[in-house]
Amino acid sequence: MRNSPAGNPIIVILMALAALAVLSLLPWDTLSGGRLRSFNLLGDLLPESDKTYVTHESIDPELAALTLRPAAADSTAAADSVAGPPAPAPLPDDFTAPRAADGTVLIEDYSPDGSALATLRSALAGSGSRAVRIAVTGDSYIEGDIFTQDVRSLLQERYGGRGVGYMAAHSNFPGFRQSVRQTSQGWEERDMRHIGSDRVKPLSGVYYTASPGATVTYKGSHRPARADSWSRSTVMVIAPTAGDITLTTDSGSVTHSLVASPDVQTVSTDAPTKRLTVSTGIAGLKMLGAWLETPSGIVLDCMSMRGNSGITHRNINADLAAEMRHTVDYDLIVMEYGINALSSAQRDYSAYAAAMVEAVHTVKAQYPGAVILLMGIGDRGQKQGSEVHSLATAPAMVKAQRDVARRAGVLFWDTREAMGGADAAVDWHRRKLVNADYIHLNHKGGAELARIFVNSLHSSLND
C-alpha cells in the first residue's frame, strides 16, 4: 500500500483539487432545474488578490444594444421630451429614503399630484367586492415566485383572495416554484426580446405556442397559505385556426370552441378547484397565460423573465394590452429591475435611466388605471480578497432608479435601503437569506423581504 500511487499524499491532494475544479465548473443551475446556483468550491482555497471578484452579469439583447455611457445634456433633454416632462431638480447628495417613526423605509410618491398612494388605498378598500389586481414584473430576483408568493399571501390574509394569479403555459424550472406544481408538454416559448415585429408582446414579456395535443396542469400548494385552491380559472389565447380548448378542474371538463382570429379570446370556468388542466389540439395556439384566482380579494401575478433589464417593456403592444385589459386589468403594477443592468465598473446609468423612463411611460399608457411602483435594486455583494462587501456601484443604480420614478411620476421603494443599506447582502447571506452569489434571494429571504415590503406598504398608506 505504501508504494501504491493511489496512496501517495501528493496524488491524493491533486486528485481532490481536480475534483473540486470539475465540480466548480459544472452548470449546477441548469443541472438542478434551478434549485442550486453555480458556485466555485476553490474560491476560498486560492490566495487573496486585490482583484475584485465579479458575479456573472446577464444582459438582455436590448440592453446590450443600448450604449451605456454618460449621456450628454442634449441627449438627456431629448429623452425627456419624448418620455415625459423635464427632469425634476436634483435631490441633495445626502438624500436618503424617508422613514416612518419606527424606522420603516417608506414608499416614495412621485406622482404628479401626489395621489398614487391614496388611489391604491382606495382600491384595497374595495377588495371585499372585487378582485384587486397586482402585477409584479421582474427578472430572476423574483423567479420561482420568490418574494411575490409571500407578498401575495400576506395581502390575501388581510384583504381576502386565494390562488396564485398568472401562470405561464410552461416553466423551464417547474420544481423551483413552491406556490404551485406545474407540468406541461407541447409548448414553445416566445420571448418578446427575440420576436421582432411580432405584435404579441404582453406585459408578462412571454407567451407560448402549442403543438397539437399540448397540455399544462397547475396544482395548488399548501405553501404558502391560500395557494392550495381557487374558484375561477381563466385562460387567454390567440387562435390562428378554429378548434377546441378544454379546461379540466375538480368539477369536470368544459370544452370551448374557438374561432380563427388575431384577437385575444378568453375562456374561463367558475368552480372551486385545486387543479386545472388546459389542453388543446389547435396547432400554433398562442397562450398568453392562465389566471388562478377568486372574484374578490387580492390577485397577485408574478411575471419574471430571467436576464431582463426592464427596458424591453418599451415594446409592449398597445392593442394587445387593450384587449387583455377587458379581462385582466391592474390596480398596481410593480416593476422590479436593475440587477441585470448593474455593472461593477459603471457609475453612470443615465442612458439606462432614460430607457427605463420610456418603459415606465409605456406601461402607464397601456394600463392607465394602474398605479406604478418602481422597486430599486436589492443590495449586491462582491468579493475582494477574502471579504465580501456591497458592490460599490450599487448606490449609483439606486440613484438612477429613483430619478426614473421622479421623471416618470410613479412610486418608488428603495429595496436596498429597506434591506439594511451598505453591506446588507453580506448580512443577509450570513442569515442564510440570499444565495452564494450574494444577489439572489432564496425562499426564506424572499419571505423576509416580503414582510418588510408589506409592512412598508401599510405604513406608507397610513402615513
Helices and strands as residue ranges (DSSP letters): G 5-7, H 9-25, H 28-31, G 43-45, E 52-53, H 61-65, H 73-83, E 108-109, H 116-125, E 131-138, G 140-145, H 148-159, E 165-167, G 174-176, E 180-191, E 206-220, E 230-238, E 243-249, E 252-258, E 265-273, E 275-280, E 286-293, E 297-304, G 311-315, H 318-325, E 332-336, G 339-341, H 350-366, E 371-375, E 381-384, E 387-390, H 394-408, E 411-413, H 415-419, H 424-430, H 443-462
